[in-house]
Amino acid sequence: MDIQQKTALVTGASRGVGMRVARALADRGCHLILHSRNTAGTDALAAQLKKQGARVHQVAAELADPDALESLIAEVKDVCGGKLDILYNNAAVMTPYLSRFTVPASDYAVSFQVNAIAPAKLCDAFIPGMLERGWGRVVNVTSGIADQPELMAYSCSKAALDRYVRDMVPTLKGTNVLMNLLDPGWLRTDLGGPDAPNDPDSVLPGALVPVLLDQEAGSGKLYRAQDYAQKP
Ligand SMILES: NC(=O)c1ccc[n+]([C@@H]2O[C@H](COP(=O)([O-])OP(=O)(O)OC[C@H]3O[C@@H](n4cnc5c(N)ncnc54)[C@H](OP(=O)(O)O)[C@@H]3O)[C@@H](O)[C@H]2O)c1
């Protein structure tokens, strides 16, 4: 799959999975729109990618803020002239690990806003244009988290995102706009913490698999990055 000259938005590109995905897309010749909460967060990455010859634009938005999300969508449309080819919904927040049955409503609210509503609204904003132009790849980063009621706000928000993808499958069927899920595996990032078994670099090459799919692969599938990782 040749994705040279495609324009890609990677949310949460300042570190962890998003930074690695952005680098990998730039290596394949994509134009990158790098998102984080402050543009300073992607300064180092942007400088590195530009040095490699990539076209890079930095955007900032607190995804817990619906107004900031709307501004982000408008800015990205402006930057890419309304033509976004690859949407990599990676940014997420994990609220604190708490005793079961005590997770406050506010943790659910912020988790749903950042982890489910923001990616859904980005999909709503850019998938129609992809359908009009006949090509698009959308990757929504989910989680394999299970049976941890202490992190219920996070896991329920990811379940909502999974459902968005699943219920959009009939709409995308037969088109060359594919939307799939990626589970990066448990990684030693800021979100995953120091006890995770996997190096953050192990997210590649698997994290690019749902971008590089042929049309026939279709939508609505879960790709696990660790299935593609080289084990020591
Ligand atoms: N690490 C794991 O073990 C693991 C396991 C399963 C799934 N995942 C998923 O993988 C994805 C990436 O996780 P990661 O481990 O790479 O996380 P990370 O290293 O903590 O990076 C999180 C990224 O998301 C951005 N972000 C966080 N909260 C935000 C907010 N409220 N508004 C806007 N941007 C926000 C951060 O931007 P700033 O720099 O501006 O803060 C940062 O770029 C997430 O969807 C996560 O749920 C991770």
The ligand as a Gaussian input file, in Angstrom:
#p B3LYP/6-31G(d) Opt

LIG

0 1
 N        0.051000       2.251000      27.055000
 C       -0.730000       1.197000      27.159000
 O       -0.420000       0.222000      27.858000
 C       -2.015000       1.152000      26.381000
 C       -2.755000      -0.036000      26.419000
 C       -3.951000      -0.113000      25.704000
 C       -4.372000       0.992000      24.982000
 N       -3.638000       2.137000      24.992000
 C       -4.135000       3.258000      24.196000
 O       -3.098000       3.743000      23.350000
 C       -3.289000       5.146000      23.099000
 C       -2.008000       5.890000      23.365000
 O       -1.635000       5.667000      24.718000
 P       -0.148000       5.961000      25.212000
 O        0.172000       4.864000      26.121000
 O        0.721000       6.283000      24.062000
 O       -0.413000       7.282000      26.094000
 P        0.589000       8.446000      26.548000
 O        1.998000       8.104000      26.295000
 O        0.163000       8.811000      27.915000
 O        0.208000       9.631000      25.517000
 C       -1.091000      10.144000      25.524000
 C       -1.248000      11.151000      24.410000
 O       -2.613000      11.596000      24.414000
 C       -2.645000      13.007000      24.604000
 N       -3.718000      13.357000      25.532000
 C       -3.937000      12.841000      26.775000
 N       -4.985000      13.425000      27.340000
 C       -5.455000      14.335000      26.444000
 C       -6.509000      15.263000      26.450000
 N       -7.306000      15.416000      27.525000
 N       -6.699000      16.030000      25.364000
 C       -5.886000      15.931000      24.307000
 N       -4.858000      15.071000      24.227000
 C       -4.649000      14.280000      25.292000
 C       -1.298000      13.388000      25.214000
 O       -1.008000      14.707000      24.855000
 P       -0.177000      15.698000      25.847000
 O        1.277000      15.443000      25.568000
 O       -0.602000      17.058000      25.429000
 O       -0.560000      15.364000      27.237000
 C       -0.373000      12.369000      24.577000
 O        0.054000      12.819000      23.317000
 C       -4.467000       5.559000      23.985000
 O       -5.642000       5.541000      23.212000
 C       -4.540000       4.471000      25.029000
 O       -5.817000       4.312000      25.576000
 C       -2.475000       2.243000      25.664000

